[in-house]
Amino acid sequence: MYQHVKLPAMSNRLAQSQSLYLRKHAENPIDWFPWCDEALDKAKAENKPIFLSIGYSSCHWCTVMEGEAFSNIAIAQYMNQHFIPIKVDREERPDIDSIYMQTLQMMTGQGGWPLNVFLTPDDRVPFYGGTYFPVEPRYGRPGFLQVLQSIRRFYDIEKTKLESFKAEILTNLQKSIMLPKSDELSADLLWQGMGESTRIVATSTYGPSFPMMPYSDLALRGTRFEGESDYDARQAVAQRGLDLAKGGIYDHVAGGFHRYTVDATWTVPHFEKMLYDNGQIIEYLANLWSQGIQEAAFKRAVDGTFQWLKREMVSPQGFFYAAQDADNFTDSKALEPEEGDFYVWSYRELEKILTSSELAEIQQEFTVSREGNFEGKNVLQRRYSDGLTDTIEVALAKLFAVRYGSSPDRLTTFPPARNNQEAKIGKWMGRIPPVTDTKMIVAWNSLMISGLARASSVFRQPKYLKLAISSAQFILKNQWIDGRLYRINYEEKPSVLAQSEDYALLIKALLDLDQACLGNGESSSVVNDDFWLDNAVKIQEEFDELFWSLELGGYYNAASDSGEDLLIRERSYIDNATPSANGVAIANLVRLALITENLAYLDRAQAALQAFGYAMSQSPQACPSLFTALDWFRNSTLVRTGRDRIISLSADYFPAAMYRVDPNLPEDTVGLVCQGLSCKPTPATWDDLLAQVKQSQTRG
């Protein structure tokens, strides 16, 4: 663990920030600016390179660097004299993060957070970058002060090399946004994308293990088709579900998924819990179940994650908090938090907490040993996917009580520690919890809304839908100012204009709620039948007006009236931990065309797919969400029938289908199946209708 450097009490400009991540740097001796005109103008006026540092509040290595390099007086003195230091919260400004992460990958071949890049002051072009820099040289990385000195010397002396390097970076950035168009949206292209995602999911057996949900989702879609991949798609997606539900990435004691594991065996996580991961994983596990891949561990993981959300991640106003840190304090006198301490168990602790028979069963079910698997302690990882015995559930409840100070059946809400000070002074009955970032992010809430909506239909759980609806209602009521959607909410105050991912994922969430309410009789009466659809249509109009590229097709990351301070205007189509905005947006357009019968949506979807068609054919491994959109485009199906039949259909796996209640069908008609721009013959029986839906889902 890093050594804390004791400094005199001081605060910089970040002390007044709403961002938890920025406030974590408020006591640094570095003279930080937020991203603002004042900082950019000062850099230009004083001819000082900009040191741009980007991260997020629950990032472990961001926390380490804050406690090491950014708290070091010698580093701060040199930084303040020779650079203009700017801090950015990537969760506030993903548009800034995306541009400079792309340039870092161009320069080094890899990326990550903290993202630290050096920019020229006049045009903000990066000329050097890296991720974590230690104070002293270690881990094969140079010491940070030496880096700063070398960078400043290069900036002052090597002007010709600097200009040449800048020109190369700018040329590559311009190439990245000027994509050739392609009209080829064939079945072969779809098979190529599905096969590539299946290969990635099936063969990712080395290095750190990430959920990679956009890839897993596309591979799952591929299970509808026979023989279109060199890999067994069904086996690959089932194994990904088992890795998630059984692995140490899942919190088997209290629910919720960690960010990723540091190993290839899904054992030891980086312990932060991100809302966006959990929303996608819930949706994926529910879809696995609906596809007939039904493991007891999937159902338990979904419900455990719901319980964690309800207990720890829902605000009094109904929205979901953003994340929980990887680190927590071991006691109130600790100077710095420890990674994962809240979640792990020494063998001696287990012997003390559990009876001998409980410990014996725990050892049979989980990879528990005296030596441990994480710094002498144990991360719980399941060996099997069957249901757990009553004895094991009792044992896990005891561990829960030690961690939280109360049994799971009695602890319905657990208040968040909103910063390190609250964590250290709180009257916790159990362990000191990690800090929770309590901001609301529209895009991330939308991912969770979609996950809960899908799980409510598959598992017949109205309580999941109720929780999703409360978040959606908060967003619709509180996140608009003067007709503009805002991305973040800090303590019931909207902040930061929304970006394309906020619009795309919110529209998807509203369409998912529309379908879930049709497929869940108990909750469909919360609002009128067209409420979610009407709002989706309204928000899509705002999205089209502000973000659509008339010249190139697709949606820009930032709105047409913002982003003047950005180096380029990106149209994100590459998937990362979350699906790309354009992939989701294009699928939304097809879904809207199905339900509203407005073919303008379909025209726009086709134009957007053609805008990215060349990228899809050349780099199918980079953009699974675009192939998900292509699946919708080629296999979209609308089923018109009664509500009772929709309830049955919605629990099955028809991933390119939408449902509408049609009160005008003749009494003796079970429904009507429409594919693309034509409808199939009226089915005579329920079995006929199911057969038509299945055929329509694979016609492309």
WONOR-V726778 format. One record per backbone hydrogen bond with DSSP energy under -1.0 kcal/mol. NH is the residue of the N-H (numbers start at 1). CO is the residue of the C=O. If there is no record, write none. Layout:
nh:NH co:CO
nh:NH co:CO
This chain:
nh:12 co:26
nh:15 co:12
nh:16 co:13
nh:17 co:14
nh:23 co:19
nh:24 co:20
nh:25 co:22
nh:26 co:23
nh:28 co:25
nh:32 co:30
nh:33 co:85
nh:40 co:36
nh:41 co:37
nh:42 co:38
nh:43 co:39
nh:44 co:40
nh:45 co:41
nh:46 co:42
nh:48 co:43
nh:50 co:119
nh:51 co:84
nh:52 co:117
nh:53 co:86
nh:54 co:115
nh:55 co:88
nh:59 co:56
nh:63 co:59
nh:64 co:60
nh:65 co:61
nh:66 co:62
nh:67 co:63
nh:68 co:64
nh:70 co:65
nh:71 co:68
nh:72 co:69
nh:76 co:72
nh:77 co:73
nh:78 co:74
nh:79 co:75
nh:80 co:76
nh:81 co:77
nh:82 co:78
nh:83 co:79
nh:84 co:49
nh:86 co:51
nh:87 co:33
nh:88 co:53
nh:90 co:55
nh:92 co:89
nh:93 co:89
nh:97 co:93
nh:98 co:94
nh:99 co:95
nh:100 co:96
nh:101 co:97
nh:102 co:98
nh:103 co:99
nh:104 co:100
nh:105 co:101
nh:106 co:102
nh:107 co:103
nh:108 co:104
nh:109 co:105
nh:115 co:54
nh:116 co:130
nh:117 co:52
nh:118 co:128
nh:119 co:50
nh:120 co:125
nh:124 co:120
nh:127 co:118
nh:130 co:116
nh:138 co:141
nh:141 co:138
nh:144 co:134
nh:147 co:143
nh:148 co:144
nh:149 co:145
nh:150 co:146
nh:151 co:147
nh:152 co:148
nh:153 co:149
nh:154 co:150
nh:155 co:151
nh:156 co:152
nh:157 co:153
nh:158 co:154
nh:159 co:157
nh:162 co:158
nh:163 co:159
nh:164 co:160
nh:165 co:161
nh:166 co:162
nh:167 co:163
nh:168 co:164
nh:169 co:165
nh:170 co:166
nh:171 co:167
nh:172 co:168
nh:173 co:169
nh:174 co:170
nh:175 co:171
nh:176 co:172
nh:178 co:174
nh:179 co:177
nh:182 co:610
nh:185 co:183
nh:190 co:186
nh:191 co:187
nh:192 co:188
nh:193 co:189
nh:194 co:190
nh:195 co:191
nh:196 co:192
nh:197 co:193
nh:198 co:194
nh:199 co:195
nh:200 co:196
nh:201 co:197
nh:202 co:198
nh:203 co:199
nh:205 co:203
nh:209 co:261
nh:216 co:212
nh:217 co:213
nh:218 co:214
nh:219 co:215
nh:220 co:216
nh:221 co:217
nh:222 co:218
nh:223 co:220
nh:224 co:221
nh:225 co:222
nh:233 co:231
nh:236 co:232
nh:237 co:233
nh:238 co:234
nh:239 co:235
nh:240 co:236
nh:241 co:237
nh:242 co:238
nh:243 co:239
nh:244 co:240
nh:245 co:241
nh:246 co:242
nh:247 co:243
nh:248 co:266
nh:250 co:247
nh:251 co:256
nh:252 co:250
nh:255 co:251
nh:258 co:249
nh:259 co:272
nh:261 co:209
nh:262 co:268
nh:270 co:260
nh:273 co:324
nh:275 co:322
nh:278 co:274
nh:279 co:275
nh:280 co:276
nh:281 co:277
nh:282 co:278
nh:283 co:279
nh:284 co:280
nh:285 co:281
nh:286 co:282
nh:287 co:283
nh:288 co:284
nh:289 co:285
nh:290 co:286
nh:291 co:287
nh:292 co:289
nh:293 co:288
nh:294 co:292
nh:297 co:385
nh:298 co:295
nh:299 co:295
nh:300 co:296
nh:301 co:297
nh:302 co:298
nh:303 co:299
nh:304 co:300
nh:305 co:301
nh:306 co:302
nh:307 co:303
nh:308 co:304
nh:309 co:305
nh:310 co:306
nh:311 co:307
nh:312 co:308
nh:313 co:309
nh:315 co:319
nh:318 co:315
nh:321 co:313
nh:322 co:437
nh:323 co:437
nh:324 co:273
nh:325 co:435
nh:328 co:338
nh:334 co:331
nh:338 co:328
nh:340 co:326
nh:343 co:340
nh:344 co:340
nh:345 co:378
nh:350 co:346
nh:351 co:347
nh:352 co:348
nh:353 co:349
nh:354 co:350
nh:359 co:355
nh:360 co:356
nh:361 co:357
nh:362 co:358
nh:363 co:359
nh:364 co:360
nh:365 co:361
nh:366 co:362
nh:367 co:381
nh:368 co:366
nh:373 co:377
nh:374 co:377
nh:377 co:374
nh:378 co:345
nh:382 co:246
nh:383 co:365
nh:393 co:389
nh:394 co:390
nh:395 co:391
nh:396 co:392
nh:397 co:393
nh:398 co:394
nh:399 co:395
nh:400 co:396
nh:401 co:397
nh:402 co:398
nh:403 co:399
nh:404 co:400
nh:405 co:401
nh:410 co:407
nh:411 co:407
nh:412 co:410
nh:414 co:311
nh:423 co:419
nh:424 co:420
nh:425 co:421
nh:426 co:422
nh:428 co:426
nh:431 co:403
nh:436 co:417
nh:437 co:323
nh:440 co:489
nh:442 co:487
nh:445 co:441
nh:446 co:442
nh:447 co:443
nh:448 co:444
nh:449 co:445
nh:450 co:446
nh:451 co:447
nh:452 co:448
nh:453 co:449
nh:454 co:450
nh:455 co:451
nh:456 co:452
nh:457 co:453
nh:458 co:454
nh:459 co:455
nh:461 co:456
nh:464 co:461
nh:465 co:461
nh:466 co:462
nh:467 co:463
nh:468 co:464
nh:469 co:465
nh:470 co:466
nh:471 co:467
nh:472 co:468
nh:473 co:469
nh:474 co:470
nh:475 co:471
nh:476 co:472
nh:477 co:473
nh:478 co:474
nh:479 co:475
nh:481 co:484
nh:484 co:481
nh:486 co:479
nh:487 co:496
nh:488 co:495
nh:489 co:440
nh:490 co:493
nh:495 co:488
nh:498 co:485
nh:500 co:557
nh:503 co:499
nh:504 co:500
nh:505 co:501
nh:506 co:502
nh:507 co:503
nh:508 co:504
nh:509 co:505
nh:510 co:506
nh:511 co:507
nh:512 co:508
nh:513 co:509
nh:514 co:510
nh:515 co:511
nh:516 co:512
nh:517 co:513
nh:518 co:514
nh:519 co:515
nh:524 co:520
nh:526 co:523
nh:531 co:528
nh:534 co:530
nh:535 co:531
nh:536 co:532
nh:537 co:533
nh:538 co:534
nh:539 co:535
nh:540 co:536
nh:541 co:537
nh:542 co:538
nh:543 co:539
nh:544 co:540
nh:545 co:541
nh:546 co:542
nh:547 co:543
nh:548 co:544
nh:549 co:554
nh:553 co:549
nh:556 co:547
nh:557 co:570
nh:560 co:546
nh:562 co:559
nh:566 co:563
nh:575 co:622
nh:576 co:578
nh:582 co:572
nh:584 co:580
nh:585 co:581
nh:586 co:582
nh:587 co:583
nh:588 co:584
nh:589 co:585
nh:590 co:586
nh:591 co:587
nh:592 co:588
nh:593 co:589
nh:594 co:590
nh:595 co:591
nh:596 co:592
nh:597 co:593
nh:601 co:598
nh:603 co:599
nh:604 co:600
nh:605 co:601
nh:606 co:602
nh:607 co:603
nh:608 co:604
nh:609 co:605
nh:610 co:606
nh:611 co:607
nh:612 co:608
nh:616 co:612
nh:617 co:613
nh:618 co:614
nh:619 co:615
nh:622 co:619
nh:627 co:623
nh:628 co:624
nh:629 co:625
nh:630 co:626
nh:631 co:627
nh:632 co:628
nh:633 co:629
nh:634 co:630
nh:635 co:631
nh:636 co:632
nh:637 co:656
nh:638 co:674
nh:639 co:658
nh:640 co:672
nh:641 co:660
nh:646 co:642
nh:647 co:643
nh:648 co:644
nh:649 co:645
nh:650 co:646
nh:652 co:649
nh:654 co:652
nh:657 co:654
nh:658 co:637
nh:660 co:639
nh:662 co:641
nh:665 co:662
nh:669 co:666
nh:672 co:640
nh:674 co:638
nh:675 co:678
nh:676 co:636
nh:678 co:675
nh:680 co:673
nh:689 co:685
nh:690 co:686
nh:691 co:687
nh:692 co:688
nh:693 co:689
nh:694 co:690
nh:695 co:691
nh:696 co:692
nh:697 co:693
nh:698 co:695
